[in-house]
Amino acid sequence: MMEKPKLLIPGISGLLGLNLAFSALPQWEVVGTTHSHPLAGSEFTTINWQYDKAGDAKQLVEQVKPALVINCAAVASLDAAEQAPEFARRLNTDFPGELALACHNLGIRFVQLSTDAVFDGQKGDYTEEDRPNPINTYARTKLAGEEAVLTCNPDGLIARVNFYGWSLSGQRSLCEFFYNNLRDGNHIRGTVDLFYNPMMASDLADTLLEMVSQKLSGIYHVSTAEQISKYEFGYRLADQFGFDSSVIEKASWKDLALDAKRAPNLTLNVSRLIKALGHNLPTVDDGLTRLHKQLRNGYRDTIRKLAIVVK
Ligand SMILES: NC(=O)c1ccc[n+]([C@@H]2O[C@H](COP(=O)([O-])OP(=O)(O)OC[C@H]3O[C@@H](n4cnc5c(N)ncnc54)[C@H](OP(=O)(O)O)[C@@H]3O)[C@@H](O)[C@H]2O)c1
């Protein structure tokens, strides 16, 4: 039997990392790093590892010797980045830069996950040619991460994304916020003045792997083609799962107690990617249908069972 090529996923315990690992398993031997959330036994190998200092990224790549690296490690919460800006800079900027350089020097393909939040949200429908203007610490460190990657690895692929899916904790993603509360009949608020185009994590994982197989490089917006408010997302999720949507109250993000400033319209234009792949991308409803199927076929439980309860 032919050996599978090796894929390294720094941040495999995160929301995207885990879903990516499951999407990649049929084609790739998957190795990933965890930090504060070690994983129980699974079909992939995990290394408990943390990025501390310059040199760590190179050492990791030399140890694993992958054919491909997709970097999912990050301080991915806007509010956490605001509270620990120096740590966010190291993980969101320095680490991807070092990883990209190590990959470039060793001839390894490299993919960096970036964010729609590099824009200020004043316009929406952003193309790759639009000028970023980050408005919070998270977004500034992610944009600097893009620049660090492209400076030392011109063949690197940068995917600006926004996504949702089932996570290790069951509480990481906006879809889990809506699902958990709608299931319990809790009254919740959904913002009508924050717009985005969220992609389901497994759809995103499949798309990233297709982009790698097509040898795409440079910056791409990778999301659904449909642009909706967060309230609308909750409403559609309720519809898909058969929950009562009347418990979702329409709200403004300005009424929520948030540390980091929010950008109102972060919708991404995905025409460049559709043209490059030669087909349309999954819609929001396609994603929600797949999410529901994953609940029914036990995929969500498989993910949750990987969590090790630290006593
Ligand atoms: N979630 C979204 O909707 C969204 C939107 C736009 C862009 N993105 C980008 O997509 C990527 C993946 O996001 P995500 O939501 O999957 O992130 P996540 O769930 O927060 O996972 C982050 C990962 O980074 C690891 N990590 C944290 N601190 C570390 C350290 N010091 N050293 C090594 N690893 C460390 C975490 O490990 P432990 O959990 O084991 O500590 C975890 O595996 C990120 O680049 C993020 O900026 C996400």
The ligand as an ORCA input file, in Angstrom:
! r2SCAN-3c Opt
* xyz 0 1
  N     -13.307     30.697     14.424
  C     -13.533     31.520     13.402
  O     -14.679     31.755     12.975
  C     -12.389     32.196     12.700
  C     -12.695     33.308     11.904
  C     -11.679     33.883     11.167
  C     -10.392     33.372     11.215
  N     -10.120     32.316     12.025
  C      -8.722     31.803     12.028
  O      -8.764     30.391     11.771
  C      -7.712     29.734     12.501
  C      -8.291     28.637     13.372
  O      -9.203     29.225     14.313
  P     -10.004     28.356     15.382
  O     -11.271     29.072     15.649
  O     -10.015     26.942     14.945
  O      -9.052     28.550     16.658
  P      -9.219     27.896     18.109
  O     -10.381     27.000     18.161
  O      -9.126     29.002     19.104
  O      -7.880     27.004     18.216
  C      -6.622     27.607     18.354
  C      -5.545     26.538     18.412
  O      -4.296     27.149     18.764
  C      -3.675     26.402     19.812
  N      -2.831     27.252     20.646
  C      -3.224     28.237     21.488
  N      -2.153     28.771     22.115
  C      -1.055     28.101     21.656
  C       0.355     28.202     21.916
  N       0.894     29.085     22.768
  N       1.198     27.361     21.260
  C       0.699     26.456     20.388
  N      -0.618     26.329     20.105
  C      -1.481     27.139     20.733
  C      -4.854     25.850     20.584
  O      -4.436     24.745     21.366
  P      -5.265     24.323     22.719
  O      -6.721     24.565     22.450
  O      -4.917     22.867     22.891
  O      -4.738     25.197     23.803
  C      -5.794     25.455     19.470
  O      -5.432     24.190     18.949
  C      -6.995     30.844     13.281
  O      -5.900     31.286     12.524
  C      -8.024     31.948     13.372
  O      -7.424     33.223     13.507
  C     -11.077     31.745     12.800
*
